Amino acid sequence: MPKQHVYLKGNEAVAYGALEAGLNAYFAYPITPSSEIPETLAKEFGNKEYPEYKFFLQAASELEAINMVLGAASGGARAMTATSSPGFSLKQEALSYAAGMELPFLIVDICRAGPGLGNLGPEQSDYFQSTKGGGHGNYHLIVLAPASVQEMALFPRIGFDLAFKYRNPALILGDSFIGQLKEDVEFPEFEPQRYDVSSWATTGAKNRPPHVLNSLELDYQKHYKHVGKIFEKYKQVEANEVLYEAYHTEDAETVIVAFGIAARIAKGVVNNLRKKGIKVGLLRPITLWPFPKKPLRKLASEGKRFLVVELNTGQMLQDVKLATGDSVTVDFLGRWGGVVPTESEMESKLRRLEMVAV
Amino acid sequence: MSQTTLKVKVGKLLSLTDNPTHYCAGCEHGTLTRLIASAMDELGIREKTVMIDSVGCSVLAYNYFNCDHIVAAHGRAPAVATGLKRVRPDLMVFTVQGDGDAASIGLLELIYAAQRGTPITVFLVNNSIYGMTGGQMAPTTLAGQVTTTTPYGRDPVLTGTELDASKMLSGIEGAAYVKRASLVVTELESQRGKLYTIKNILDAKKSVENAFKVQALGGFTFVEFLSTCSINWKMSILESKRYVQEHTMKKFPLGLYRDTFGVEKK
């Protein structure tokens, strides 16, 4: 595949991105609007361009697919699966286990409208499920939110790297807009960092004591320590791995906070209003967990107003409010059900916010 | 049966740790643990074997088997085993599941691992009940059998009849070795009074070895072991053994259901 000027759908880009990031095994279950991911990886299986790509299998259910990923990751492989919201709900069980077992792998959720079957349109309503530990118990996923097809192509590199660096599942949270959007992308040369898995992977206890990958600990004190240790690790992730984009925030009076496709639209709004001399900026969280609390806190301390725009009823809004505190204005524009906010809707919301503030 | 055919190794096994098991008195889980470890030693596969511990009474198996372990979620062991085996085909991968784990919540995972001919081994301990959770109805609970969720006996009109996993898998082409064995001693009447034979247990031992051998040949292997759960059946140990003989075996007859490679003949 050419590395430059490739015209791809977001879903295709994330599949090729995973191959470029050294994918070993993919376990599939089809669900709209994410199915181009397994389709692309089925097509590319056996392509000599990706010698590390050793195994593709379509599972019989979402549960089977994610538990196969869990088994493959236990063997030290770079394993992955993708799904969309109803399927992502089913993945939560295994994600909880994997976080407790400290297993590294990559999962992609191409979020569609919910609740229930909802529809196939874009939503960002899996934010809570993604960032708060959607399954049972105390844990987090490392969550990346691409806002372009180019980022879909590159984020598997970051996702796999962080997953192995911290031994925790990583998630790319897209939406059906980003998944279906077709854009020109490039794949810069990349050599994935290799992590030594020999201290934990279940490869057979030859000349070493057995490795046990387990989330069970019946001794309460030991389990308290185990989960505590995982959260010490999360502190490191929060200290070192926050990614965000600040666009014209320095002199802005109002800062839009949005991720994914909502941020893409918001950027257009910032450009439009800047031409009219209105000082608006955009803070785009790229990692949804760890959440960019510090830059938001700093902007709040400078007295800026905030408008949170999401394709849901207000989920990241809560994290923005926590980060910015009670002393600043945080307004919200939400669209859901597959409906996407337009630039003009955002602009009129901003004007009203400006009037309120005056 | 003469002494010379008794092949179960006595003494310390490399494939076992020194930890005492948590299994209840009279439970056959301990017997199966010994049989599997013995087969692992004899076949020399301990260093390349990974056990997938399933949810149920076998969940603490990582304390007993001296090999690598992955502890799976309830019912998901065959899927986890599939993922590992496919990226590490040189490994021997097996799981010990209960009837609730394999035949109820994890039936899909079991059937599809078999349907694909996944070269793994599933040992199913069928004791007709959810043991670890305290004795609730399992898919294998016999009609009329009393459990904590069928306090007046299992009613087949409402809950259906006993689910036969071996028979179900017997129709699946991908399954290379499917067998139902028993871990329960059998009581015999004789002129000298009651005698007890472990013939079935020795056959169970052979089934464990055959399952590993067929996995090494690339086949999906499944052995169901009839067992007791005297604590949850609210019987004495001996009564529970008799119950298997008199009732369980009638519904779940022992036998070889599939043997694609013909290992039983060899």
Interface residues (C-beta under 8 A of the other chain):
Chain A: N24 A25 F27 K54 F55 L57 A59 A60 S61 L63 E64 A65 N67 M68 V69 L70 G71 A72 A73 S74 G75 G76 A77 A79 E93 A94 Y97 M101 T202 T203 G204 A205 K206 N207 P210 H211 V212 L213 N214 S215 L216
Chain B: R46 E47 K48 T49 V50 I52 D53 V59 Y62 F65 N66 C67 D68 H69 I70 V71 A72 A73 R76 A79 V80 A81 T82 G83 L84 K85 R86 V87 R88 D90 L91 L108 E109 Y112 R116
